[in-house]
Amino acid sequence: MKKIISLAILALVMTTAAQAQKFAFVDSEYILKNIPSYDAAQSELDRFSVQWEEEVKAEYEAIEEMYNSYKAERVLLSEEMRKKREEEILSRETQVKELQQKYFGTEGELFKKREELVKPIQDAVYKAVKEMTAEGGYAIIFDTASGASILYSNPRYDKSDEILQKMGYK
């Protein structure tokens, strides 16, 4: 239903735009893939992500060992010792979940790194699109990378390479 509504709105906008205004499209994925600094930023983000995933995985494995050890010794422990070990396991699990949130949460380290490394590149692309829009007198610039609402696009109106050239890339 959402697709039908968005297609109807897109058709209406394109009909209006085609009658009175100029329009074009870009492929932001294509543009970003052709910017070397974006690939470097993505590689660095992947490196951080893998490192942090391994750290969290190691912590969960340590918790699993603690739990297995507890299960094996449970019969020999007093009630007080059982509760203490259970609390230790739960406490450690809470710490690992907090660590996971610290790295991968919505305001986590990975998000901050992405903001630091990728956002300036995305801002530069947006600035180049905005400049091209003003220079070319375009009313609307669509992004085909999302693809959900554009069924067909004539390559004649693809301005992705112009954006790359404007940014100094070939």
C-alpha positions in Angstrom: 0.0 0.0 0.0 2.8 2.4 0.9 4.5 1.6 -2.5 1.3 2.5 -4.4 0.9 5.7 -2.5 4.5 6.7 -3.0 4.3 5.8 -6.7 1.2 7.9 -7.1 2.8 10.8 -5.3 6.0 10.4 -7.4 3.9 10.3 -10.6 2.1 13.4 -9.6 5.4 15.2 -8.7 7.1 14.0 -11.9 4.1 15.1 -14.1 4.1 18.5 -12.5 7.9 18.8 -12.6 8.1 17.6 -16.2 5.6 20.2 -17.4 7.2 23.2 -15.7 10.6 22.2 -14.3 13.7 20.3 -15.1 14.5 17.1 -13.2 17.4 14.6 -13.1 18.6 11.8 -10.9 21.8 10.5 -9.3 22.9 7.2 -7.9 24.5 8.0 -4.6 25.8 4.4 -4.2 27.6 4.7 -7.6 29.0 8.1 -6.6 30.2 6.9 -3.2 31.8 3.8 -4.6 33.8 6.0 -7.0 35.3 8.2 -4.2 38.5 6.5 -2.8 38.2 8.2 0.6 34.8 6.6 1.1 36.2 3.2 0.5 39.0 3.9 2.9 36.4 5.1 5.5 34.3 2.0 5.0 37.3 -0.2 5.4 38.2 1.5 8.6 34.7 1.2 9.9 34.7 -2.5 9.0 38.0 -3.0 10.9 36.6 -1.3 14.0 33.4 -3.3 13.8 35.2 -6.7 13.4 37.6 -5.8 16.3 34.7 -4.9 18.6 32.6 -7.9 17.5 35.5 -10.2 18.4 35.8 -8.5 21.8 32.1 -8.9 22.6 32.2 -12.5 21.3 35.1 -13.3 23.6 33.3 -11.9 26.6 30.2 -14.0 25.8 32.4 -17.1 25.5 33.9 -16.3 28.9 30.3 -16.1 30.3 29.5 -19.4 28.7 32.5 -21.0 30.4 31.5 -19.5 33.7 28.0 -20.9 33.3 29.2 -24.3 32.3 31.6 -24.4 35.3 28.8 -23.3 37.6 26.5 -26.1 36.2 29.2 -28.7 36.8 29.8 -27.6 40.4 26.3 -26.6 41.3 25.5 -29.7 43.3 28.6 -29.2 45.4 27.9 -25.6 46.2 26.0 -24.2 49.2 22.9 -22.2 48.6 24.8 -19.0 49.4 27.6 -19.9 47.0 25.1 -20.8 44.2 23.5 -17.4 44.5 26.8 -15.7 44.5 27.9 -17.4 41.3 24.6 -16.8 39.6 24.9 -13.1 40.5 28.4 -13.0 39.1 27.3 -14.6 35.9 24.3 -12.2 35.6 26.5 -9.2 36.4 29.1 -10.2 33.8 26.3 -10.6 31.2 25.0 -7.2 32.0 28.5 -5.7 31.6 28.9 -7.4 28.2 25.5 -6.1 27.1 26.6 -2.6 28.1 29.8 -3.0 26.2 27.9 -4.2 23.2 25.6 -1.1 23.5 28.7 1.1 23.9 30.1 -0.1 20.6 27.1 -0.8 18.5 24.2 1.2 20.1 22.5 4.1 18.4 24.9 6.5 20.1 27.8 4.0 20.2 31.4 4.1 19.0 30.6 2.7 15.6 27.9 5.4 15.0 30.4 8.1 16.2 33.1 6.7 13.9 30.7 6.6 11.0 29.8 10.3 11.7 33.5 11.2 11.8 34.6 9.3 8.7 31.6 9.1 6.3 29.4 12.1 7.0 32.0 14.6 5.6 32.0 12.7 2.4 28.2 12.5 2.2 28.0 16.2 3.0 30.4 16.9 0.1 28.2 14.8 -2.3 25.1 16.7 -1.0 26.9 20.0 -1.6 27.9 19.1 -5.1 24.3 17.9 -5.9 22.9 21.2 -4.4 25.4 23.2 -6.6 24.5 21.3 -9.7 20.8 21.8 -8.9 21.2 25.5 -8.7 23.5 25.8 -11.8 21.3 23.5 -13.9 18.0 25.0 -12.7 16.7 21.6 -11.6 13.6 21.5 -9.5 14.0 17.9 -8.4 17.0 15.5 -8.2 16.0 11.9 -7.4 18.4 9.3 -5.9 18.1 5.9 -7.7 20.2 4.2 -5.0 17.1 3.8 -2.8 15.3 2.5 -6.0 12.0 1.7 -4.3 10.0 4.5 -5.9 11.7 4.8 -9.3 10.6 2.1 -11.7 12.5 3.3 -14.7 15.0 6.0 -15.4 16.4 7.2 -18.7 20.2 7.2 -18.4 20.2 10.5 -20.3 19.1 12.2 -17.0 21.6 10.5 -14.8 23.9 13.2 -13.4 26.0 10.9 -11.2 29.2 11.3 -13.3 28.7 15.1 -13.3 28.6 15.1 -9.5 31.8 13.1 -9.4 33.5 15.5 -11.8 32.2 18.5 -9.8 33.9 16.9 -6.7 37.1 16.3 -8.6 36.8 12.6 -9.4 36.7 10.8 -12.7 
